[in-house]
Amino acid sequence: MLRFLASTALHLLGNAVGLLVASLVLEGFHLQPLGFVFSVVFFTAIEVLLGPFVLKMAVTHMPALRGGIALVTTFVGLFLTTLFTGGLRIEGVTTWVLAPLIVWVSVLLAAILLPMVLFKKVLAERSEQKAARPVV
């Protein structure tokens, strides 16, 4: 249960970082301050729920697309988030093409770096415990 909560928190934080980076880099990517939290939660839920479905569809019907599943899921998540929430607006073809890539790269970097920052103490304690174990 604790791992699930930590994973969920990291997903939410990573997606928040990804959406913020895209809004800073792309002129046509607009986040509304009041709808930001709802957009992040909705976007995360869409990615978590649709990720396995998109992967299964790609493996079944388009095996070459398997490597780009995260990008496709990110695009679908952005599309549905703009469609169903008022917190995100994406304008222009270039922005629609670049936004999934920027969000995906930002989320990927956040997924690598955030655990090191947020769980630094836990990781340090684990390392100490492993070092203290006697070698049998």
N, C-alpha and C positions, 0 to 999 in steps of 0.2 A: 504494500500500500504506500509506503514511504517513497519507494522508487517511482511509482506511478505519479504521485504528487510532485516529486522533483522533476520528472520528465515533462509533466504538464506545465509546470512553472517555466522550465527552460524553453518549451515550445512557445509559450505566450511571450516571454521576453525576447526570444529570437525573432519572432514574427513582428513584434513591436519595433525592434531595431531595424528589421528589413523594410518595414513600411516607412519608418522615419527617414532612413537613408534614401529611399526612392523619392520621397517628397522633397528632400533637400537637393537631390541631383537632377531630377526631371521637372521641367517647368509645367508640364501638363498633368502632373501627379499631385492631387490636392487632398489633404487630410483636414477634416473639420475637427477643431479641438474638442467639441462636446461629443462627437461621434467616434473619436479615436479609439477609446477603450472598447466600445461595442464592436467596432470594425475589427480590432485585433482579435477579440474573442470569436467573432463570427468567422473570420478568415482562418484562424487556427482550427476551429471545429470542422470547417469545410475541408481543409487539408488532411486532417486526421481521419475523417470519415471517407473522403473520396480517394485518398491515396491508394489503399488496397484495391478498390474498384478499378481505378485507372490503370494500375499495374496489371491486373488480371486481363482487362480488355486489350492492353498493349501486347501482352505475351500471347494472347489468343489470336488477335487479328493483325497486329503490326509488330512483330518481334524486333524490328530495327529501331523502334521507338523506345525500347526498354531502357536504354541509357538516359533518355531525356524525360523520364517519368516525373522527376521532381519539378522540372520546368513546366511540363504540361499541367501538373497538379497545381503549381503556383499560378499559372495563367487562369485555370478554371476557378481557383479560389479568389483571385482578384476580380474576375468577371462577375462571379456570384456576389461578392462583397459589394461591388459597385451597384449591382442590380438591386440588392435587398437592403442595403443600409444607406443612410445619408451621410456617413462619416468619410466616405472615400469617393473621389471623382477622378476619372482618368480621361484625358482629352488628347486626341491626335493619334495617328497610326504609329508614329515613331515612339511615342510614349508607351503605347500598348505592346510594341515589340520589345522595347528595352526594359520596361517595368518588371516583367517576370524574371528576367536575367539578373537585374540589380537586386531585387528582393531575394531571389534564391541565393546569390553569392553572399549577401549580407547575412541571411539566416544561417548559411553554412559556416561562415566565420564566427557568428555569435554562438552557434552550437559547439564549436571547438573551444572558443575562448571563455564563454560564460561559466561553464563548469569549473574551469581552473580558478576563476575569480571568486565565484559564489561558494564553491565547496572546497576552497583551499585548506581550511582548517580540518575538514573531514578527511581529505586526501593526505594531509600531513600526519594525522593521527593514525591512519591506516598504515602508512609507511613506517612509522615508529613501531607499531604493533608487529609488523612483519619482521622488522629488524631485531626486535626483542625475542622473537621465537627461537627456541633452541633448534639447531640442525640435528636431525636424527639420522 
